Amino acid sequence: MLAVGVATTTLATLGALVLDAGRTPAAGPPVAAATPAAEVARRPEPDAVFTVVATGDVLPHLPVHVSARAEVGGYDFSDVLAGTDAWVRGADLALCHLEVPLTPPGVRPTGYPLFAADAHLATDLREQGWDGCSTASNHSVDQGRAGVAATLDALDAAGLGHVGTARSAAEAAVPALYTLERAGRSIVVAHLAGTYGTNGVPIPASAPWSVTLLDGVDLVERARAAREAGADLVIVSMHSGVEYSTPPTDEQVELATLLAASGQVDLLLGHHAHVPQPTALLPGGPDGQGMWVAYGLGNYVSNQDGDCCDARTDSGLLVTATITQPADARARVTGFEWTAVTVDRLGKHAVLALADLAGDGTSTLSPAALTARYDRVRTAVGDAAPERVSPPVATGPPPTVGSRTAGVAAVGTVAARTGASG
């Protein structure tokens, strides 16, 4: 259910041995007087602190499938992903961006221009530690309505949350929800997503809600409705921009500025350009404390590098947002950092964190190549946010992943406020 309030912890009354004034124990070590219950009650409750890690496009071209081909048949992407295991598993909440649909039953993986990745990818993403993915992209309907359904079915089966595409109008109106238990409180994170379009591939006329299209006013209303229904933090994923362009477009900046000014969105994550783009802390945000945006996280899994494409496509970003919620205040983003990741295309498409590599033979990439990739990422990201060079460490148990299907009836207020279409 969306309306999960923030429950404060009631401290148990402490029993005490209280000595009479001036009375001295007959024997044994001194016994300290107990802290009065009133003083204990005045002690502040601890802050709830956790991290959100997000990454760029999961774009498994057909050559990536070749690297993931299992000896016994089928596909296993575990080795492709393994180089960033510590970074993903150390997150309290990990959100990816699934660029392409997953294969419906009986359909083989396909590549550009109409993608379909093997459905086992969902299982491997979950096993690595991802909790959910945004699914709104320019390739969302590459396999039609059947592909949308197959993708969400596979994510559900793997236990991954999702948002941005839908199997019904009611599902389209519901955000992805993640509940974290920290400091004796339940903290609910709502995730929204949308795309600028679908590459000219028609959204099914019978299912106009299949993909959520970017609309700033609509996103603000969805975020506001999620908060009113109980969400403590709202994250938005936007699939927008120009491919292979480092500077964000006017449209990206305008949408980010609108969301920040609304005060309803805590964090904005960008995708689509396939190259890293800048980060920025924009004026506005909840309580006027600013809103962090990563305009483009680049690629996470792909077959792109300088041998086939723009050299900047070989790398992307993991971003780590630190969330703090005092007992008597709202949850807020109190830290934002980036980490450079790259794909070793000739090393079976292994995804690696550049901070972990030292040109010591752990990849096919030479020290010069690693340096060049690192420099390109640093230049693109800018200096608004600091770099993180070590994986986060989880602060508590994994989040509970909400079911959008099960939550439809419980969040009718969201549907009423936002409508069913994207």
C-alpha atoms as one frame of an Amber mdcrd trajectory, in Angstrom:
protein
   0.000   0.000   0.000   1.369   3.429  -0.874   0.232   5.181   2.263   2.967
   3.918   4.534   3.510   6.583   7.135   6.694   7.308   9.029   6.314   5.556
  12.352   8.454   6.852  15.217  10.038   4.428  17.647   8.761   4.485  21.189
  11.643   3.930  23.593  11.032   1.319  26.252  11.012   2.612  29.835  14.308
   1.737  31.467  14.323   0.087  34.878  16.854   1.477  37.353  18.429   0.986
  40.728  18.239   4.338  42.492  20.323   4.839  45.602  19.053   6.985  48.439
  20.798  10.321  48.754  24.000   9.910  50.769  23.659   6.135  51.018  26.825
   4.170  50.253  26.762   0.552  49.030  28.074  -1.878  51.593  30.442  -3.610
  49.195  31.418  -4.045  45.556  32.210  -1.501  42.878  30.354   1.798  42.717
  26.968   1.641  41.039  26.149   4.556  38.760  22.780   6.134  39.174  20.389
   5.280  36.369  19.478   7.896  33.838  16.036   9.288  34.682  13.331   8.140
  32.301  12.476  11.750  31.462  16.055  12.397  30.349  16.044   9.232  28.249
  12.820  10.369  26.577  14.471  13.680  25.668  17.323  11.992  23.795  16.965
  12.503  20.041  16.136   9.490  17.958  18.824   8.547  15.434  18.705   9.699
  11.839  17.694   7.144   9.247  20.427   7.034   6.591  20.598   4.997   3.388
  21.987   5.157  -0.144  20.383   5.027  -3.567  22.618   3.831  -6.415  21.577
   4.291 -10.044  23.220   3.625 -13.381  22.947   4.181 -17.105  21.540   2.225
 -20.012  21.309  -1.547 -19.820  21.620  -2.032 -23.577  22.624  -5.618 -24.392
  23.373  -5.630 -28.101  23.643  -9.028 -29.785  27.443  -9.216 -29.269  26.783
  -8.863 -25.529  24.517 -11.887 -25.808  27.382 -13.788 -27.440  29.535 -13.027
 -24.392  26.683 -14.110 -22.112  25.976 -17.363 -23.930  25.815 -20.192 -21.367
  27.568 -23.491 -22.026  24.386 -25.434 -21.342  22.238 -23.200 -23.532  20.470
 -19.956 -22.896  22.161 -16.886 -21.477  23.827 -15.891 -18.222  24.841 -12.240
 -17.850  26.444 -12.718 -14.420  30.034 -12.487 -15.686  29.203  -9.413 -17.751
  27.920  -7.673 -14.619  30.257  -9.112 -11.977  32.824  -6.308 -12.038  30.410
  -3.944 -10.306  28.915  -6.433  -7.836  30.291  -4.649  -4.769  28.956  -1.291
  -5.920  25.443  -2.592  -6.531  25.162  -4.947  -3.559  26.418  -2.274  -1.204
  23.538   0.024  -2.115  20.483   0.203   0.102  18.322   0.804  -2.983  19.682
   0.090  -6.481  17.835   1.347  -9.575  18.837   0.515 -13.148  17.534   1.666
 -16.518  16.379  -1.131 -18.818  16.709   0.382 -22.274  15.164  -2.480 -24.236
  12.244  -4.891 -23.911  12.796  -8.487 -22.897  11.876 -11.400 -25.123   8.334
 -12.724 -25.109   8.075 -16.539 -25.020   9.370 -18.116 -28.217  11.146 -14.975
 -29.410  14.900 -14.840 -29.919  17.015 -11.840 -28.882  17.340  -9.146 -31.528
  19.471  -6.044 -31.985  19.171  -2.639 -33.584  16.807  -1.206 -34.691  14.134
  -3.290 -32.897  15.702  -4.668 -29.744  14.764  -7.579 -27.532  17.077  -8.904
 -24.807  16.882 -12.402 -23.411  14.481 -12.458 -20.471  17.068 -14.121 -18.208
  18.693 -10.697 -17.964  16.051  -9.795 -15.373  17.132 -12.672 -13.124  20.796
 -11.735 -13.430  20.131  -8.072 -12.658  18.233  -9.080  -9.550  20.962 -11.479
  -8.478  23.552  -8.740  -8.834  21.587  -6.628  -6.385  19.348  -4.335  -8.413
  15.980  -3.688  -6.777  14.163  -2.157  -9.744  14.484  -0.525 -13.152  12.937
   2.271 -15.131  11.584   0.904 -18.425  10.451   4.000 -20.357  12.740   4.484
 -23.360  12.704   5.072 -27.096  12.840   1.269 -27.489  10.024   0.394 -25.051
   7.616  -0.747 -27.769  10.161  -2.313 -30.130   8.320  -5.615 -29.613   4.842
  -4.119 -29.394   2.380  -4.569 -26.589   3.450  -8.211 -26.174   7.005  -7.059
 -25.539   5.879  -4.574 -22.893   3.939  -7.302 -21.091   6.760  -9.846 -21.401
   9.249  -7.359 -19.968   7.159  -6.537 -16.924   6.253 -10.195 -16.407   9.946
 -11.107 -16.371  10.783  -8.283 -13.967   7.942  -9.330 -11.667   9.113 -12.949
 -11.739  12.630 -11.858 -10.813  11.387  -9.665  -7.954  12.413  -6.391  -9.601
  10.335  -3.240  -9.358   9.589  -1.290 -12.526   8.059   1.942 -13.781   7.678
   3.694 -17.128   5.718   1.043 -19.018   2.508  -0.739 -18.095   0.181  -3.620
 -18.913  -2.957  -1.677 -18.022  -4.181   1.869 -17.598  -4.425   1.382 -13.857
  -0.847   0.097 -13.640   0.383   3.072 -15.658  -0.908   5.412 -12.952   1.060
   3.739 -10.160   4.679   4.578  -9.274   7.225   1.969  -8.305   7.447   1.833
  -4.518  10.312   0.695  -2.300  10.062   0.569   1.489  13.190   0.662   3.624
  13.241  -0.055   7.334  15.779   2.231   8.997  16.101   3.577  12.563  12.819
   1.915  13.510  10.918   3.696  10.762   9.444   2.725   7.386  10.638   5.046
   4.611   8.874   4.853   1.250  10.642   5.809  -1.981   8.496   6.424  -5.080
  10.048   6.079  -8.540   8.566   7.664 -11.686   9.810   7.506 -15.291   9.053
   8.735 -18.789  10.532   8.951 -22.281  10.572  11.653 -24.961   9.233   9.191
 -27.572   9.544   5.759 -29.149  11.684   6.256 -32.270   8.598   6.665 -34.417
   7.379   3.169 -33.525   3.666   3.637 -32.825   2.466   3.144 -29.283  -0.349
   0.595 -29.617  -3.619   2.419 -30.241  -5.389  -0.104 -28.034  -2.958   0.601
 -25.188  -1.935   4.288 -25.210  -0.803   3.897 -21.603   1.844   1.279 -22.531
   4.628   3.849 -22.260   4.724   6.984 -20.135   5.737   9.992 -22.228   7.580
  12.885 -20.625   5.340  15.721 -19.538   6.639  18.030 -16.850   3.252  19.056
 -15.462   2.103  15.433 -15.381   5.275  14.333 -13.574   4.849  17.046 -10.962
   1.266  15.934 -10.328   2.326  12.285 -10.114   5.064  13.211  -7.640   2.671
  15.296  -5.555   0.099  12.515  -5.509   2.732   9.991  -4.447   3.755  12.216
  -1.543   0.159  12.782  -0.476  -0.346   9.032  -0.502   2.646   8.467   1.788
   5.906   8.553  -0.180   8.808  10.125   1.710  11.111  10.534  -1.298  10.428
  10.866  -5.037  12.908   9.921  -7.773  12.264  10.564 -11.471  14.015   8.912
 -14.431  13.887  10.846 -17.713  14.801   9.307 -21.061  15.634  12.391 -23.074
  18.317  14.319 -24.914  20.426  13.826 -28.023  22.462  10.688 -28.509  26.243
  11.138 -28.204  25.908  14.723 -26.984  27.589  15.595 -23.683  25.840  18.937
 -23.065  22.201  18.459 -22.046  19.608  19.804 -24.457  17.340  22.744 -23.727
  14.499  20.248 -23.257  16.439  18.314 -20.621  17.333  21.480 -18.742  13.792
  22.850 -18.938  12.284  19.645 -17.571  14.861  19.437 -14.787  14.295  23.082
 -13.875  10.528  22.577 -13.764  10.790  19.500 -11.551  13.231  21.217  -9.203
  11.040  24.318  -8.929   7.996  22.185  -8.082   9.498  21.106  -4.766   8.033
  17.631  -5.314  11.063  15.756  -6.697  14.182  14.824  -4.742  16.389  13.350
  -7.453  16.392  13.299 -11.282  18.217  10.622 -13.295  18.774  11.029 -17.037
  19.282   8.458 -19.801  19.411   8.137 -23.590  22.561   9.979 -24.718  24.772
   6.845 -24.267  27.553   9.143 -23.072  28.061  10.674 -19.623  26.549  14.109
 -19.146  26.956  16.717 -16.379  25.566  16.605 -12.873  24.098  19.681 -11.197
  22.400  20.856  -8.024  19.451  22.948  -9.206  17.635  25.604  -7.161  14.387
  24.415  -5.629  13.731  20.880  -4.527  11.832  19.931  -1.389  12.097  22.656
   1.255  14.188  24.716  -1.159  17.338  22.688  -0.434  18.043  22.012  -4.112
  17.505  19.024  -6.398  20.341  16.932  -7.779  20.198  15.919 -11.420  22.437
  13.611 -13.427  21.483  14.670 -16.951  22.824  11.486 -18.523  24.340   8.391
 -16.939  25.755   7.036 -20.190  25.979   3.296 -20.818  26.126   0.514 -18.264
  25.904  -2.629 -20.433  26.504  -2.242 -24.171  28.647  -3.128 -27.178  29.635
   0.474 -27.822  33.090   2.015 -27.771  35.400   3.958 -30.062  35.802   1.081
 -32.506  32.171   1.210 -33.563  30.824   4.463 -32.254  31.670   7.633 -30.426
  34.533   6.870 -28.011  32.570   8.346 -25.109  30.025   5.512 -25.352  32.479
   3.101 -23.735  31.751   4.529 -20.281  28.979   5.630 -17.976  28.213   6.538
 -14.408  27.056   4.985 -11.205  25.669   7.712  -8.959  25.287   7.314  -5.218
  22.791   9.521  -3.423  22.862   9.553   0.370  19.427   9.995   1.956  18.970
  11.213   5.513  15.739  11.365   7.454  15.856  12.819  10.974  13.154  11.554
  13.308  11.410  14.918  13.259  11.954  15.938   9.631  11.482  14.772   6.060
  13.830  12.509   4.130  16.236  14.489   1.969  19.170  13.909  -0.376  22.154
  14.962   1.729  24.944  13.680  -0.514  25.479  12.981  -4.205  28.529  11.326
  -5.783  29.504   9.766  -9.105  31.618   6.765 -10.036  32.928   6.060 -13.538
  32.161   2.656 -15.075  33.295   1.264 -18.395  32.754  -1.770 -20.621  35.690
  -3.949 -21.621  34.213  -4.902 -24.983  37.065  -7.238 -25.901  36.968  -8.746
 -22.423  33.545 -10.325 -22.962  31.801  -7.018 -22.335  32.684  -6.948 -18.653
  31.319  -3.901 -16.843  33.997  -2.441 -14.583  34.373   0.469 -12.174  37.318
   2.572 -13.323  38.252   3.344  -9.724  38.907  -0.385  -9.215  41.313  -0.699
 -12.153  45.019   0.009 -12.202  46.081  -1.218 -15.616  47.392  -4.384 -13.989
  46.011  -6.886 -16.464  42.601  -7.334 -14.879  41.075  -6.178 -18.165  42.109
  -6.004 -21.813  42.342  -2.223 -21.484  45.809  -0.675 -21.404  46.792   1.916
 -18.779  46.611   4.566 -21.498  43.106   3.470 -22.483  41.945   3.495 -18.867
  43.363   6.986 -18.354  41.701   8.279 -21.510  38.322   6.871 -20.475  38.635
   8.270 -16.975  39.558  11.717 -18.310  36.573  11.749 -20.679  34.172  10.899
 -17.866  35.613  13.518 -15.514  35.380  16.174 -18.184  31.764  15.298 -18.981
  30.530  15.117 -15.387  32.002  18.430 -14.294  32.799  19.485 -10.751  29.352
  19.946  -9.220  29.478  16.607  -7.408  32.427  14.718  -5.903  33.709  11.404
  -7.190  33.171   8.257  -5.132  35.998   5.718  -5.348  34.819   2.983  -2.959
  31.565   0.997  -2.918  28.824   1.945  -0.465  28.015  -0.290   2.481  24.393
  -1.178   3.165  22.968   0.383   6.326  20.182  -2.138   6.855  18.058  -4.867
   5.282  17.089  -4.790   1.591  14.017  -2.794   0.628  10.595  -4.278   0.187
   9.694  -4.017  -3.486   6.079  -2.998  -3.999   3.921  -4.621  -6.648   2.378
  -2.089  -9.013  -0.299  -4.612  -9.959  -1.226  -5.306  -6.353  -1.047  -1.619
  -5.484  -3.471  -0.399  -8.142  -6.525  -0.547  -5.913  -4.669   0.944  -2.964
  -3.580   4.088  -4.757  -6.691   5.193  -6.527  -5.812   8.750  -5.554  -2.810
   8.578  -7.880  -4.950   7.466 -10.812  -7.544  10.117 -10.077  -4.977  12.892
  -9.946  -2.754  11.927 -12.860  -4.994  10.077 -15.291  -4.065   6.820 -16.935
  -2.136   7.955 -19.975   1.548   8.861 -20.171
